[in-house]
């Protein structure tokens, strides 16, 4: 019998597999839907994001961003998950984020999670400073030689009187909260270091840990409301596994979809798809992500960069993050990303079918709240002021009205909160403070889907943190 069966070998699943298998008497099995990498160099190269049309290492989902605005998003489908294919941004969530989180339930204040943040990192720049770690699995570095565009962006911010934040991961009270600074990366020697290489790989020799790839889990099996195993597909054949405990780490989309296919969700919608109801829960009822407006502009071609880390500096302005991407999306054209980090608009995820090969319906409902539209227009104006302060920049001028926002709307692909954390009396909650699914036994969700509030930073560092923290509860 498997003691803990982990579904999903992404940023959280690799952490849990490594931490739980430290006990040689605890039998851990990890199932990953993605293939074994046949070209690991592509995944390691931090100057590339292997998410193009031919990539075998991503899930692909059609989405509705706002009204008639549609698009496509991707998620990592490989050991390491999205952390194996992203840009290496590794910034902690803010103290204000955890203060909001703690209002939902106890145990998730910044002071409570700080030991786990310290434990997971090996900060090469600020490891000797308060609140940092020096011995963790994940290396953290900032750029030592910024690209010319990043330097110009920093100079423009300085000229506008914006303060420098040398360490965006600093503990509260040690510097300004608004300002610009170099992005902490989980990159070492030009290589992306995800939790697959940092956590899981060193643990693979343990006889009590089994990892199987290319396994699509189709549903969780229950005895009453107790999770007892899973059904899966592997190499065209169906199978089943039993386990004492099941932990979903498949990400905010796939963990939610798997719960729904297994009978945890809105009873009326489940019955409409002929899915037997195990327990009613608001799975997928209100998720969060960061709407992003892209401003394309021309920069001196002699300074343009074709290769490099995608993002070296960011500017933080309360609930807005301005991102001067250091790589080109089209020849001689740069992009400034303007992201709203604490939006009021919430999205909805629902099943289209009980068939696990059919992607779920994902409607972001971006800009549905007037406050988000107003704040993004203000943010675009601030971003253009910065562009105007950079020599040799040619940015198109247009009025950032609602139509313009919709025409330039994208997403940061930081979807979270489909299986929100909250107390038993919280009608929006799916899991408790230890990530156990309400109304069930032997079932947990441990990934970005449990975050109950919008995060003011990109989610990679916090996803690793969640797994580190919950590993304490599961051991």
ABEGO torsion letter per residue (X at the ends): XBABBBBEABAAAAAAAAAAAABAABBBBBBBABBBBABAAAAABAABBBABAABAABBBBBBBABEABBBBBBBBBBBGEAAAABAGBBBBBBAAAAAAAAAABBGABAAAAAAAAAAABBBAAAAABBGBBAABABBBBBBABBBAAAAAAAAAAAAAGBBBBABAABBBGAEBABEBBBBBBBBBGGBBBBAAAAAAAAAAABAABBBBBGBBBABBBBBEABBAEBBBBBGGBBBBBBBABBBBAAEAAAAAAAAAAAGBEBAAAAAAAGBBBABBBABGABBBBBBBBBBBBBBBAAABBABEBABABBBBBEABBBBBBABBABBGBBBBBBBBABBABBBBBBBABABAABBBBBBAGBGABAAAAAAAAAAAAAAAAAAAABBGBBBBBBBBBAAAAAAABBBAGABBGABBBEBAABAABABBAAGBBBGBBGBBBBBAAABABBBABBAAAAAAAAAAAAAAAAX
